[in-house]
């Protein structure tokens, strides 16, 4: 898809379709006293009135009255313009109260315009949106991101007969091409990483394996002179004492891969490690996932954390930020079942010497992350962030749209929260309750790998904390809910969402 910035005003543009974003009617101090006298519908600005009368044959006015459109955030109304006019179709998209507007409203509005254009079989779409806080660069980037995210439809495993109609060109009107072209390019670079993560998560486990993840990492490194890739094979992991990670992989016919991508450009002022959980399929092991709601068919998504890490790495390969060193780490394997599988009751030794009694083989992600955290802890980085589809308990606590965050460092937690806010990705900080680790007490080992059901997401974070000993800042993100969606929502289509890629990119480059 081609996205262009143009100085053309709406009144002078001609083409298939025009998308216009509008705020609700401005409020006044007397609004509460004159509620009955307030306009029922959206009042068009003078430029939009001119556009409506001179170019659109009063289509906007008719649509507003017929649908009682007020411009509330997330709402839209659309219709066909008369055959004698320069624009065939038009859509009005609400941005809500300008005082409450946030950057993500622009992404979602652009996504809504894109979906509408595809549904209406539009090839050439123009977008006329107000600037967010008068920032042309930011507004253009947000619009471009929304367009690209909504336009991406993963049809790799559909027959050619089912390929969708695709929008070919989007023109962002009334902006400065010299200023906006860089923002569009940046959006494309970031969304390339999001799309990689989406497609990794959406692909089945017979397509995306630990080998696939390793090959993806090597390919990312090959794109940039600032990346190096190291893939540790099983024997090398054994030499490092990664007994927790390797135990999870024992029953798989596909060998484990420990992935270490390093980005370094200039003299680093910050050193950061990003760890992504990389279970390309999780059967549950001998504690096999069974019964209604076990979602074993979706366990291809259990590498959502690694997908986010690799997606962020791909974006960073394009963006090439300076004076920073970033390590992207994935302990990739499958959790399967055969005669070699780890058993409930087995005792494992992680690479830091701590022993773990396995009382549930379906709590395997924390075992792989344990050795990954120890590995990262030895790199001398300033901060570690791990991402994992770790617990169903986090989904119960926060739902499917919000990730949980735990951190030992206030500055890192604030930086992640700000990065997520700018990305429009929802993250909620959760407590690290030391008392909750008591449930992991073991008679025969240092601790068990699971505790009681209560506070399961918090307890899992406390388990991971045991493997960070020297790094001053660490955060854990449980992304079990938002990495996958069954329905179209915002700028995400059904399937893998690429959640956390944009948050990670913001964290790295800002």
C-alpha positions in Angstrom: 0.0 0.0 0.0 1.2 3.5 -0.8 0.7 6.2 1.8 1.2 9.8 0.7 1.3 13.2 2.4 -0.3 16.0 0.5 -0.8 19.7 0.8 -4.1 19.3 -1.1 -7.2 20.5 0.8 -10.4 18.5 1.0 -12.3 20.8 -1.2 -9.8 20.3 -4.0 -9.3 16.6 -3.8 -11.0 14.1 -6.1 -11.0 10.3 -6.0 -12.8 7.2 -4.7 -13.5 8.1 -1.1 -12.8 10.7 1.6 -12.5 10.0 5.3 -13.1 13.0 7.7 -12.4 12.9 11.4 -14.4 15.3 13.6 -14.7 16.3 17.2 -18.0 16.6 19.0 -19.6 20.1 19.4 -17.5 22.3 21.7 -18.8 22.6 25.2 -19.5 26.0 26.9 -19.9 27.0 30.5 -23.7 27.2 30.1 -24.1 23.7 28.7 -25.6 22.2 31.9 -28.2 25.0 32.0 -29.1 24.8 28.3 -29.1 21.1 27.7 -32.5 21.2 25.9 -31.3 24.0 23.7 -28.0 22.3 22.6 -27.8 21.1 19.0 -29.0 17.5 18.6 -26.4 16.7 16.0 -22.9 17.5 15.1 -22.4 21.1 13.8 -19.9 21.2 10.9 -17.1 23.7 11.0 -17.1 26.4 8.3 -14.5 24.6 6.1 -16.6 21.4 6.3 -19.8 23.2 5.5 -18.1 24.6 2.4 -16.9 21.1 1.5 -20.3 19.7 2.1 -22.1 22.2 -0.1 -19.6 22.7 -2.9 -18.1 19.2 -3.3 -20.3 16.6 -1.6 -23.8 17.7 -2.5 -24.8 18.1 1.2 -24.1 14.4 1.8 -22.5 15.2 5.2 -25.5 17.1 6.4 -27.9 14.4 5.3 -25.8 11.7 7.0 -25.5 13.6 10.3 -29.3 14.2 10.5 -30.4 10.8 9.4 -28.1 9.0 11.9 -28.2 11.6 14.6 -24.4 11.7 14.5 -22.7 13.7 17.2 -19.1 12.7 16.6 -18.6 10.5 19.7 -15.3 8.7 19.8 -15.4 5.4 18.0 -18.5 6.2 16.0 -18.9 6.7 12.3 -21.4 7.3 9.5 -20.9 6.9 5.8 -22.6 7.1 2.5 -22.4 7.5 -1.3 -22.1 10.9 -2.9 -24.1 11.8 -6.0 -22.7 10.5 -9.4 -21.9 14.0 -10.6 -19.4 14.8 -7.9 -15.6 14.5 -7.6 -15.7 12.1 -4.6 -17.8 8.9 -4.8 -18.0 8.0 -1.1 -17.5 9.7 2.3 -17.2 8.7 5.9 -17.4 10.8 9.1 -15.5 9.4 12.0 -15.9 10.7 15.6 -12.9 11.7 17.7 -15.1 12.7 20.7 -14.4 15.6 23.1 -11.1 17.3 22.0 -10.3 17.9 25.7 -10.3 14.1 26.3 -8.7 13.0 23.0 -5.6 10.9 23.1 -3.1 9.9 20.4 -4.6 6.4 20.0 -7.9 7.9 18.9 -6.1 9.0 15.6 -4.8 5.5 15.0 -8.2 3.9 15.6 -9.9 6.5 13.4 -7.5 5.8 10.6 -8.0 2.1 11.1 -11.8 2.6 10.9 -11.4 4.5 7.6 -9.2 1.8 6.2 -11.6 -1.0 7.1 -14.5 1.0 5.6 -12.5 1.6 2.4 -11.8 -2.1 2.0 -15.4 -3.0 2.6 -16.5 -0.5 0.1 -13.9 -1.7 -2.4 -12.2 1.7 -2.5 -8.8 1.8 -4.2 -7.9 5.4 -3.5 -8.7 6.9 -0.1 -8.0 10.4 1.2 -7.9 11.2 4.9 -8.7 14.6 6.4 -8.0 14.6 10.1 -7.3 17.5 12.5 -3.8 17.5 14.0 -3.2 16.1 17.4 -1.9 19.0 19.6 -0.9 20.7 16.4 1.9 18.1 15.9 2.0 17.2 12.2 4.7 14.6 12.5 3.0 12.7 15.4 -0.5 13.0 13.7 0.8 11.7 10.4 2.7 8.8 12.1 -0.4 7.8 14.1 -2.6 7.9 11.0 -0.1 5.9 9.0 0.2 3.3 11.8 -3.6 2.9 12.0 -3.9 2.5 8.3 -1.1 -0.1 8.1 -2.3 -2.1 11.1 -5.9 -2.3 9.9 -4.9 -3.0 6.3 -2.8 -6.0 7.2 -4.8 -9.2 6.7 -3.1 -12.5 7.3 -4.4 -14.7 4.5 -1.3 -16.9 4.1 -3.2 -20.1 4.8 -6.3 -19.2 2.7 -6.8 -20.2 -0.9 -6.2 -17.5 -3.5 -10.0 -17.4 -4.2 -10.4 -16.0 -0.7 -8.0 -13.1 -1.0 -9.6 -9.8 0.1 -10.0 -6.6 -1.9 -7.2 -4.3 -0.8 -6.9 -0.6 -0.6 -4.1 0.6 -2.9 -3.4 4.2 -1.9 -4.1 6.5 1.1 -3.5 10.2 0.8 -3.2 12.2 4.0 -4.5 15.7 3.1 -3.6 19.2 4.3 -0.1 18.3 5.6 3.5 19.2 4.7 5.0 16.3 2.7 8.6 17.4 3.6 7.7 17.1 7.3 5.3 14.2 7.1 7.3 11.8 4.8 9.7 10.9 7.6 6.8 10.2 9.9 5.2 7.9 7.4 8.5 6.1 6.8 8.9 5.6 10.6 5.4 4.2 10.9 6.1 1.7 8.1 9.3 0.6 9.8 7.6 0.1 13.2 4.6 -1.7 11.7 6.8 -4.0 9.8 7.9 -5.3 13.2 4.3 -5.5 14.4 3.3 -7.5 11.3 6.2 -9.9 11.8 5.0 -10.5 15.4 1.4 -10.9 14.3 2.3 -13.5 11.6 4.6 -15.4 14.0 1.8 -15.7 16.6 -0.9 -16.5 14.0 1.0 -19.3 12.2 0.4 -22.8 13.4 3.0 -24.8 15.3 3.8 -27.0 12.3 5.0 -23.8 10.6 6.6 -21.8 13.4 9.0 -24.0 15.4 12.0 -23.2 17.5 14.1 -23.5 14.3 11.8 -21.0 12.6 12.3 -18.5 15.4 16.1 -18.9 15.2 16.0 -18.5 11.5 14.0 -15.3 11.9 16.5 -13.9 14.3 19.4 -14.6 11.9 17.4 -13.0 9.1 16.9 -9.8 11.2 20.6 -9.7 12.0 21.4 -10.0 8.3 19.3 -6.8 7.6 21.5 -4.5 9.7 25.2 -4.0 10.2 24.4 -3.2 13.9 23.0 -6.6 14.7 24.8 -9.9 15.5 23.0 -13.2 16.1 24.1 -16.1 18.3 22.1 -19.3 18.3 23.0 -21.7 21.2 22.3 -25.3 20.4 21.4 -27.9 23.0 25.0 -28.9 23.8 25.9 -25.3 24.4 22.9 -24.8 26.7 23.9 -27.9 28.6 27.4 -26.5 29.1 25.9 -23.4 30.6 23.8 -25.5 33.0 20.4 -24.5 31.6 18.6 -27.4 33.3 15.3 -25.7 33.6 15.0 -24.6 29.9 16.2 -27.9 28.6 13.9 -30.0 30.7 10.9 -28.4 29.0 12.2 -29.3 25.6 13.0 -33.0 26.4 9.9 -34.5 24.8 10.0 -32.6 21.6 11.4 -34.0 18.3 12.4 -30.5 17.4 15.6 -29.3 19.1 15.6 -26.3 21.4 17.2 -23.0 20.2 18.5 -20.4 22.6 18.5 -17.1 20.6 20.6 -14.1 21.4 20.4 -11.1 19.1 22.5 -8.1 20.0 22.0 -4.6 18.6 24.8 -2.1 19.2 25.2 1.3 17.5 27.7 3.8 18.9 28.9 4.1 22.4 26.0 2.8 24.5 24.5 5.2 27.0 22.0 2.5 28.0 22.1 -1.3 27.9 18.9 -3.2 27.8 17.8 -6.8 27.6 14.5 -7.9 26.1 13.5 -11.5 26.8 10.5 -13.2 25.1 9.0 -16.5 26.1 9.3 -18.8 23.1 7.1 -21.9 23.6 6.1 -22.5 20.0 3.6 -25.1 21.2 2.6 -26.0 24.8 0.7 -29.2 25.2 0.9 -28.9 29.0 3.3 -31.8 29.1 2.3 -34.7 31.3 -0.1 -32.3 33.0 -1.8 -32.1 29.6 -4.3 -29.4 28.9 -7.7 -31.0 28.9 -11.3 -30.0 29.3 -13.5 -27.1 28.2 -11.6 -23.8 28.2 -8.1 -25.3 28.2 -7.5 -23.7 24.8 -4.9 -26.2 23.7 -5.7 -25.4 20.1 -4.4 -21.8 20.7 -1.1 -22.9 22.3 0.6 -21.9 19.1 0.3 -18.4 20.6 2.5 -19.3 23.6 5.4 -17.7 21.9 3.7 -14.3 21.9 6.5 -12.8 24.1 9.2 -13.9 21.7 7.2 -12.7 18.7 7.1 -9.2 20.4 10.8 -9.3 21.0 11.7 -10.3 17.5 9.2 -7.8 16.0 10.8 -5.1 18.0 14.2 -6.2 16.9 13.1 -6.0 13.2 11.8 -2.4 13.8 15.0 -1.4 15.5 17.0 -2.8 12.6 15.1 -0.3 10.4 15.1 2.6 12.8 18.8 2.3 13.8 18.8 4.3 17.1 22.2 5.4 18.3 24.2 5.1 21.5 22.3 2.1 22.8 22.9 -1.6 23.2 19.9 -4.0 23.2 20.0 -7.8 23.7 17.0 -9.7 22.4 16.8 -13.2 24.0 14.5 -16.1 23.4 14.7 -19.6 24.9 12.7 -21.4 22.2 11.3 -24.9 22.5 8.1 -27.0 22.6 6.5 -28.6 25.6 5.4 -32.0 24.4 4.8 -35.5 25.7 6.8 -38.8 25.3 8.9 -41.1 27.4 11.6 -38.5 27.8 9.3 -35.8 29.1 9.9 -34.1 32.4 7.6 -35.5 35.1 5.7 -34.0 38.0 8.1 -34.4 41.0 11.3 -34.1 38.9 13.9 -31.7 40.3 15.6 -29.4 37.9 18.7 -27.2 38.4 18.7 -23.8 36.7 21.9 -22.2 35.4 22.3 -20.1 38.6 22.3 -23.3 40.7 18.9 -23.0 42.1 16.8 -26.2 42.2 13.2 -26.4 41.2 10.7 -29.1 42.0 8.3 -29.6 39.1 4.8 -30.0 40.5 3.1 -29.1 37.3 4.6 -29.5 33.8 2.1 -27.0 32.4 3.9 -24.2 34.3 6.8 -24.5 31.8 7.2 -21.0 30.6 8.7 -19.8 33.9 11.2 -22.6 33.6 12.5 -21.4 30.2 12.5 -17.8 31.4 14.5 -18.7 34.5 17.5 -19.7 32.5 17.0 -16.8 30.0 16.9 -14.4 32.9 20.1 -15.8 34.4 21.8 -15.5 31.0 20.6 -11.8 30.6 21.6 -11.1 34.2 25.2 -11.8 33.4 25.4 -9.4 30.4 25.9 -6.3 32.6 22.8 -4.5 31.3 21.1 -1.6 33.0 17.6 -3.2 32.8 15.9 -6.4 31.8 12.3 -6.6 30.5 10.7 -10.0 30.0 7.5 -10.7 28.1 5.5 -13.9 28.4 2.1 -15.4 27.8 2.6 -16.7 31.3 -0.6 -17.2 33.2 -4.3 -17.5 32.7 -4.6 -15.8 36.1 -3.5 -12.5 34.5 -6.3 -12.8 31.9 -8.8 -13.5 34.8 -7.5 -10.4 36.6 -7.2 -7.9 33.7 -9.1 -9.4 30.9 -8.0 -9.9 27.3 -7.0 -6.4 26.4 -4.6 -5.4 29.2 -1.2 -6.8 30.1 0.1 -7.0 33.6 3.4 -5.4 34.6 5.6 -6.2 37.6 8.8 -4.3 38.3 11.5 -3.9 41.0 12.4 -0.4 39.7 10.2 2.7 39.7 12.0 4.4 36.8 11.7 1.4 34.5 8.1 0.9 35.4 7.3 4.5 34.6 9.3 4.3 31.3 7.3 1.2 30.2 4.0 2.8 31.2 4.8 5.9 29.2 6.0 3.8 26.2 2.8 1.8 26.3 0.6 4.9 26.6 2.2 6.4 23.5 1.7 3.1 21.7 -1.9 2.8 22.7 -1.2 -0.6 24.3 -2.8 -1.1 27.7 -0.6 -2.2 30.6 -1.5 -2.2 34.3 1.1 -2.4 37.0 0.6 -5.2 39.6 2.2 -5.7 43.0 5.3 -7.8 43.8 4.0 -9.3 47.0 6.9 -11.1 48.7 4.6 -13.1 50.9 3.1 -14.8 47.9 6.4 -16.6 47.2 5.9 -18.7 50.4 3.5 -20.9 48.4 6.5 -22.2 46.4 8.1 -23.8 49.4 9.4 -27.3 48.6 10.5 -30.1 51.0 13.1 -31.5 48.5 14.2 -28.5 46.5 14.8 -24.7 46.8 11.2 -24.1 45.6 8.4 -25.5 43.4 7.4 -24.2 40.0 3.7 -23.5 41.0 1.7 -22.6 44.1 -1.9 -22.1 44.8 -4.5 -20.7 42.3 -4.9 -17.5 44.3 -2.8 -14.6 43.0 -1.3 -16.9 40.4 0.0 -14.1 38.1 1.7 -12.3 41.0 3.2 -15.6 42.3 4.6 -16.3 38.8 6.3 -12.9 38.8 7.7 -13.6 42.2 9.1 -16.9 40.8 10.9 -15.1 38.0 12.3 -12.5 40.4 14.5 -15.3 41.9 16.6 -15.4 38.8 17.5 -11.7 38.6 20.4 -11.1 41.1 22.6 -8.3 39.8 20.7 -6.3 37.3 19.4 -3.1 39.0 16.1 -2.9 37.0 13.8 -5.7 35.9 10.2 -5.8 34.7 8.0 -8.7 33.8 5.1 -8.3 31.4 2.4 -11.0 31.3 0.8 -10.6 27.9 -1.3 -13.7 27.9 -4.5 -11.7 27.2 -3.7 -9.2 24.5 -1.4 -11.1 22.1 -4.4 -12.8 20.4 -7.9 -11.7 19.6 -10.9 -13.6 18.2 -12.5 -10.4 16.9 -11.7 -7.3 15.0 -11.1 -4.5 17.5 -9.6 -1.0 17.1 -6.7 -1.5 14.7 -6.3 -5.2 15.4 -7.8 -7.8 13.1 -8.7 -11.3 14.4 -5.6 -13.4 15.1 -2.2 -12.3 16.4 -2.1 -8.7 17.5 1.6 -7.9 17.6 1.0 -6.6 21.1 4.0 -4.9 22.9 6.1 -4.4 19.8 5.4 -0.7 19.6 5.8 -0.4 23.4 9.2 -2.0 23.2 10.2 0.2 20.3 9.2 3.3 22.2 11.1 2.1 25.3 14.2 1.6 23.3 14.3 4.7 21.2 13.1 7.3 23.7 
